[in-house]
Amino acid sequence: MTKTKIANLISDGLNPPAAGLIILGLVASEAAGSAVEALKWFIAVTGLCFMPPLLIAVYLVRTGRMDALFSNRRHQRHRIYVVGLFFNVLGTFILTWLNAPQLLTAALIAGLASIVSFAFINLWWKISVHASTVAALVTVLHILYGAWAVPSLSLIPLMGWARVHLGQHTAAQVAVGSALSSLIVLIVFTRYGGI
């Protein structure tokens, strides 16, 4: 298997939606009192905050308004950031009104802060969302499971290498995306009592 095939497998296997779903599933599982309650919150968050922007992105790709689901063109990302922000704000408001678990609210607020930060940075520079979501996942794993999550640290440089090898980002874009995302998760989870 060539390095490019390996880089594509890493990049596609832990793409932002996949990493985001894993984060939501883990947090819902830890925050809920039972498996049924965890499933209820996971479905609610996914349906309100996650699926609408993803479906809109797929529509934009199919109608030719975006080149690809993870567009390499910085200017095409603005639409997805705006759509993601709208649904994340709406979903966070509804889930807070429904008394979602504190840890789940922290994950949603961290997502909001990331969207706003990355959308602003994207006006000038194409920060790596792939590296960012993997770093957020690794940070959440460490918050939830402590030392058991240490092996997951290898995912951050692995994704960084894949994105740089594929020519999608520079090493700086990958490093800043990873660091900013981890910092946001740590600050928000600390604020909401997750740490």
BELWOHU-V14543 format. One record per backbone hydrogen bond with DSSP energy under -1.0 kcal/mol. NH is the residue of the N-H (numbers start at 1). CO is the residue of the C=O. Records with the same first field share a line. If there is no record, write none. Layout:
NH->CO, CO
This chain:
6->2
7->3
8->4
9->5
10->6
11->7
12->8
13->9
14->10
15->12
19->15
20->16
21->17
22->18
23->19
24->20
25->21
26->22
27->23
28->24
29->25
30->26
31->27
32->28
38->34
39->35
40->36
41->37
42->38
43->39
44->40
45->41
46->42
47->43
48->44
49->45
50->45
51->46
54->50
55->51
56->52
57->53
58->54
59->55
60->56
61->57
62->58
63->59
64->61
65->60
66->60
76->73
77->74
81->77
82->78
83->79
84->80
85->81
86->82
87->83
88->84
89->85
90->86
91->87
92->88
93->89
94->90
95->91
96->92
97->93
98->94
99->96
100->95
105->101
106->102
107->103
108->104
109->105
110->106
111->107
112->108
113->109
114->110
115->111
116->112
117->113
118->114
119->115
120->116
121->117
122->118
123->120
124->121
125->121
127->125
128->173
132->128
133->129
134->130
135->131
136->132
137->133
138->134
139->135
140->136
141->137
142->138
143->139
144->140
145->141
146->142
148->145
149->146
150->147
152->149
153->150
154->151
155->152
156->153
158->154
159->155
160->156
161->157
162->158
163->159
164->160
165->161
166->162
167->164
168->163
169->163
174->170
175->171
176->172
177->173
178->174
179->175
180->176
181->177
182->178
183->179
184->180
185->181
186->182
187->183
188->184
189->185
190->186
191->187
192->188
193->190
194->189
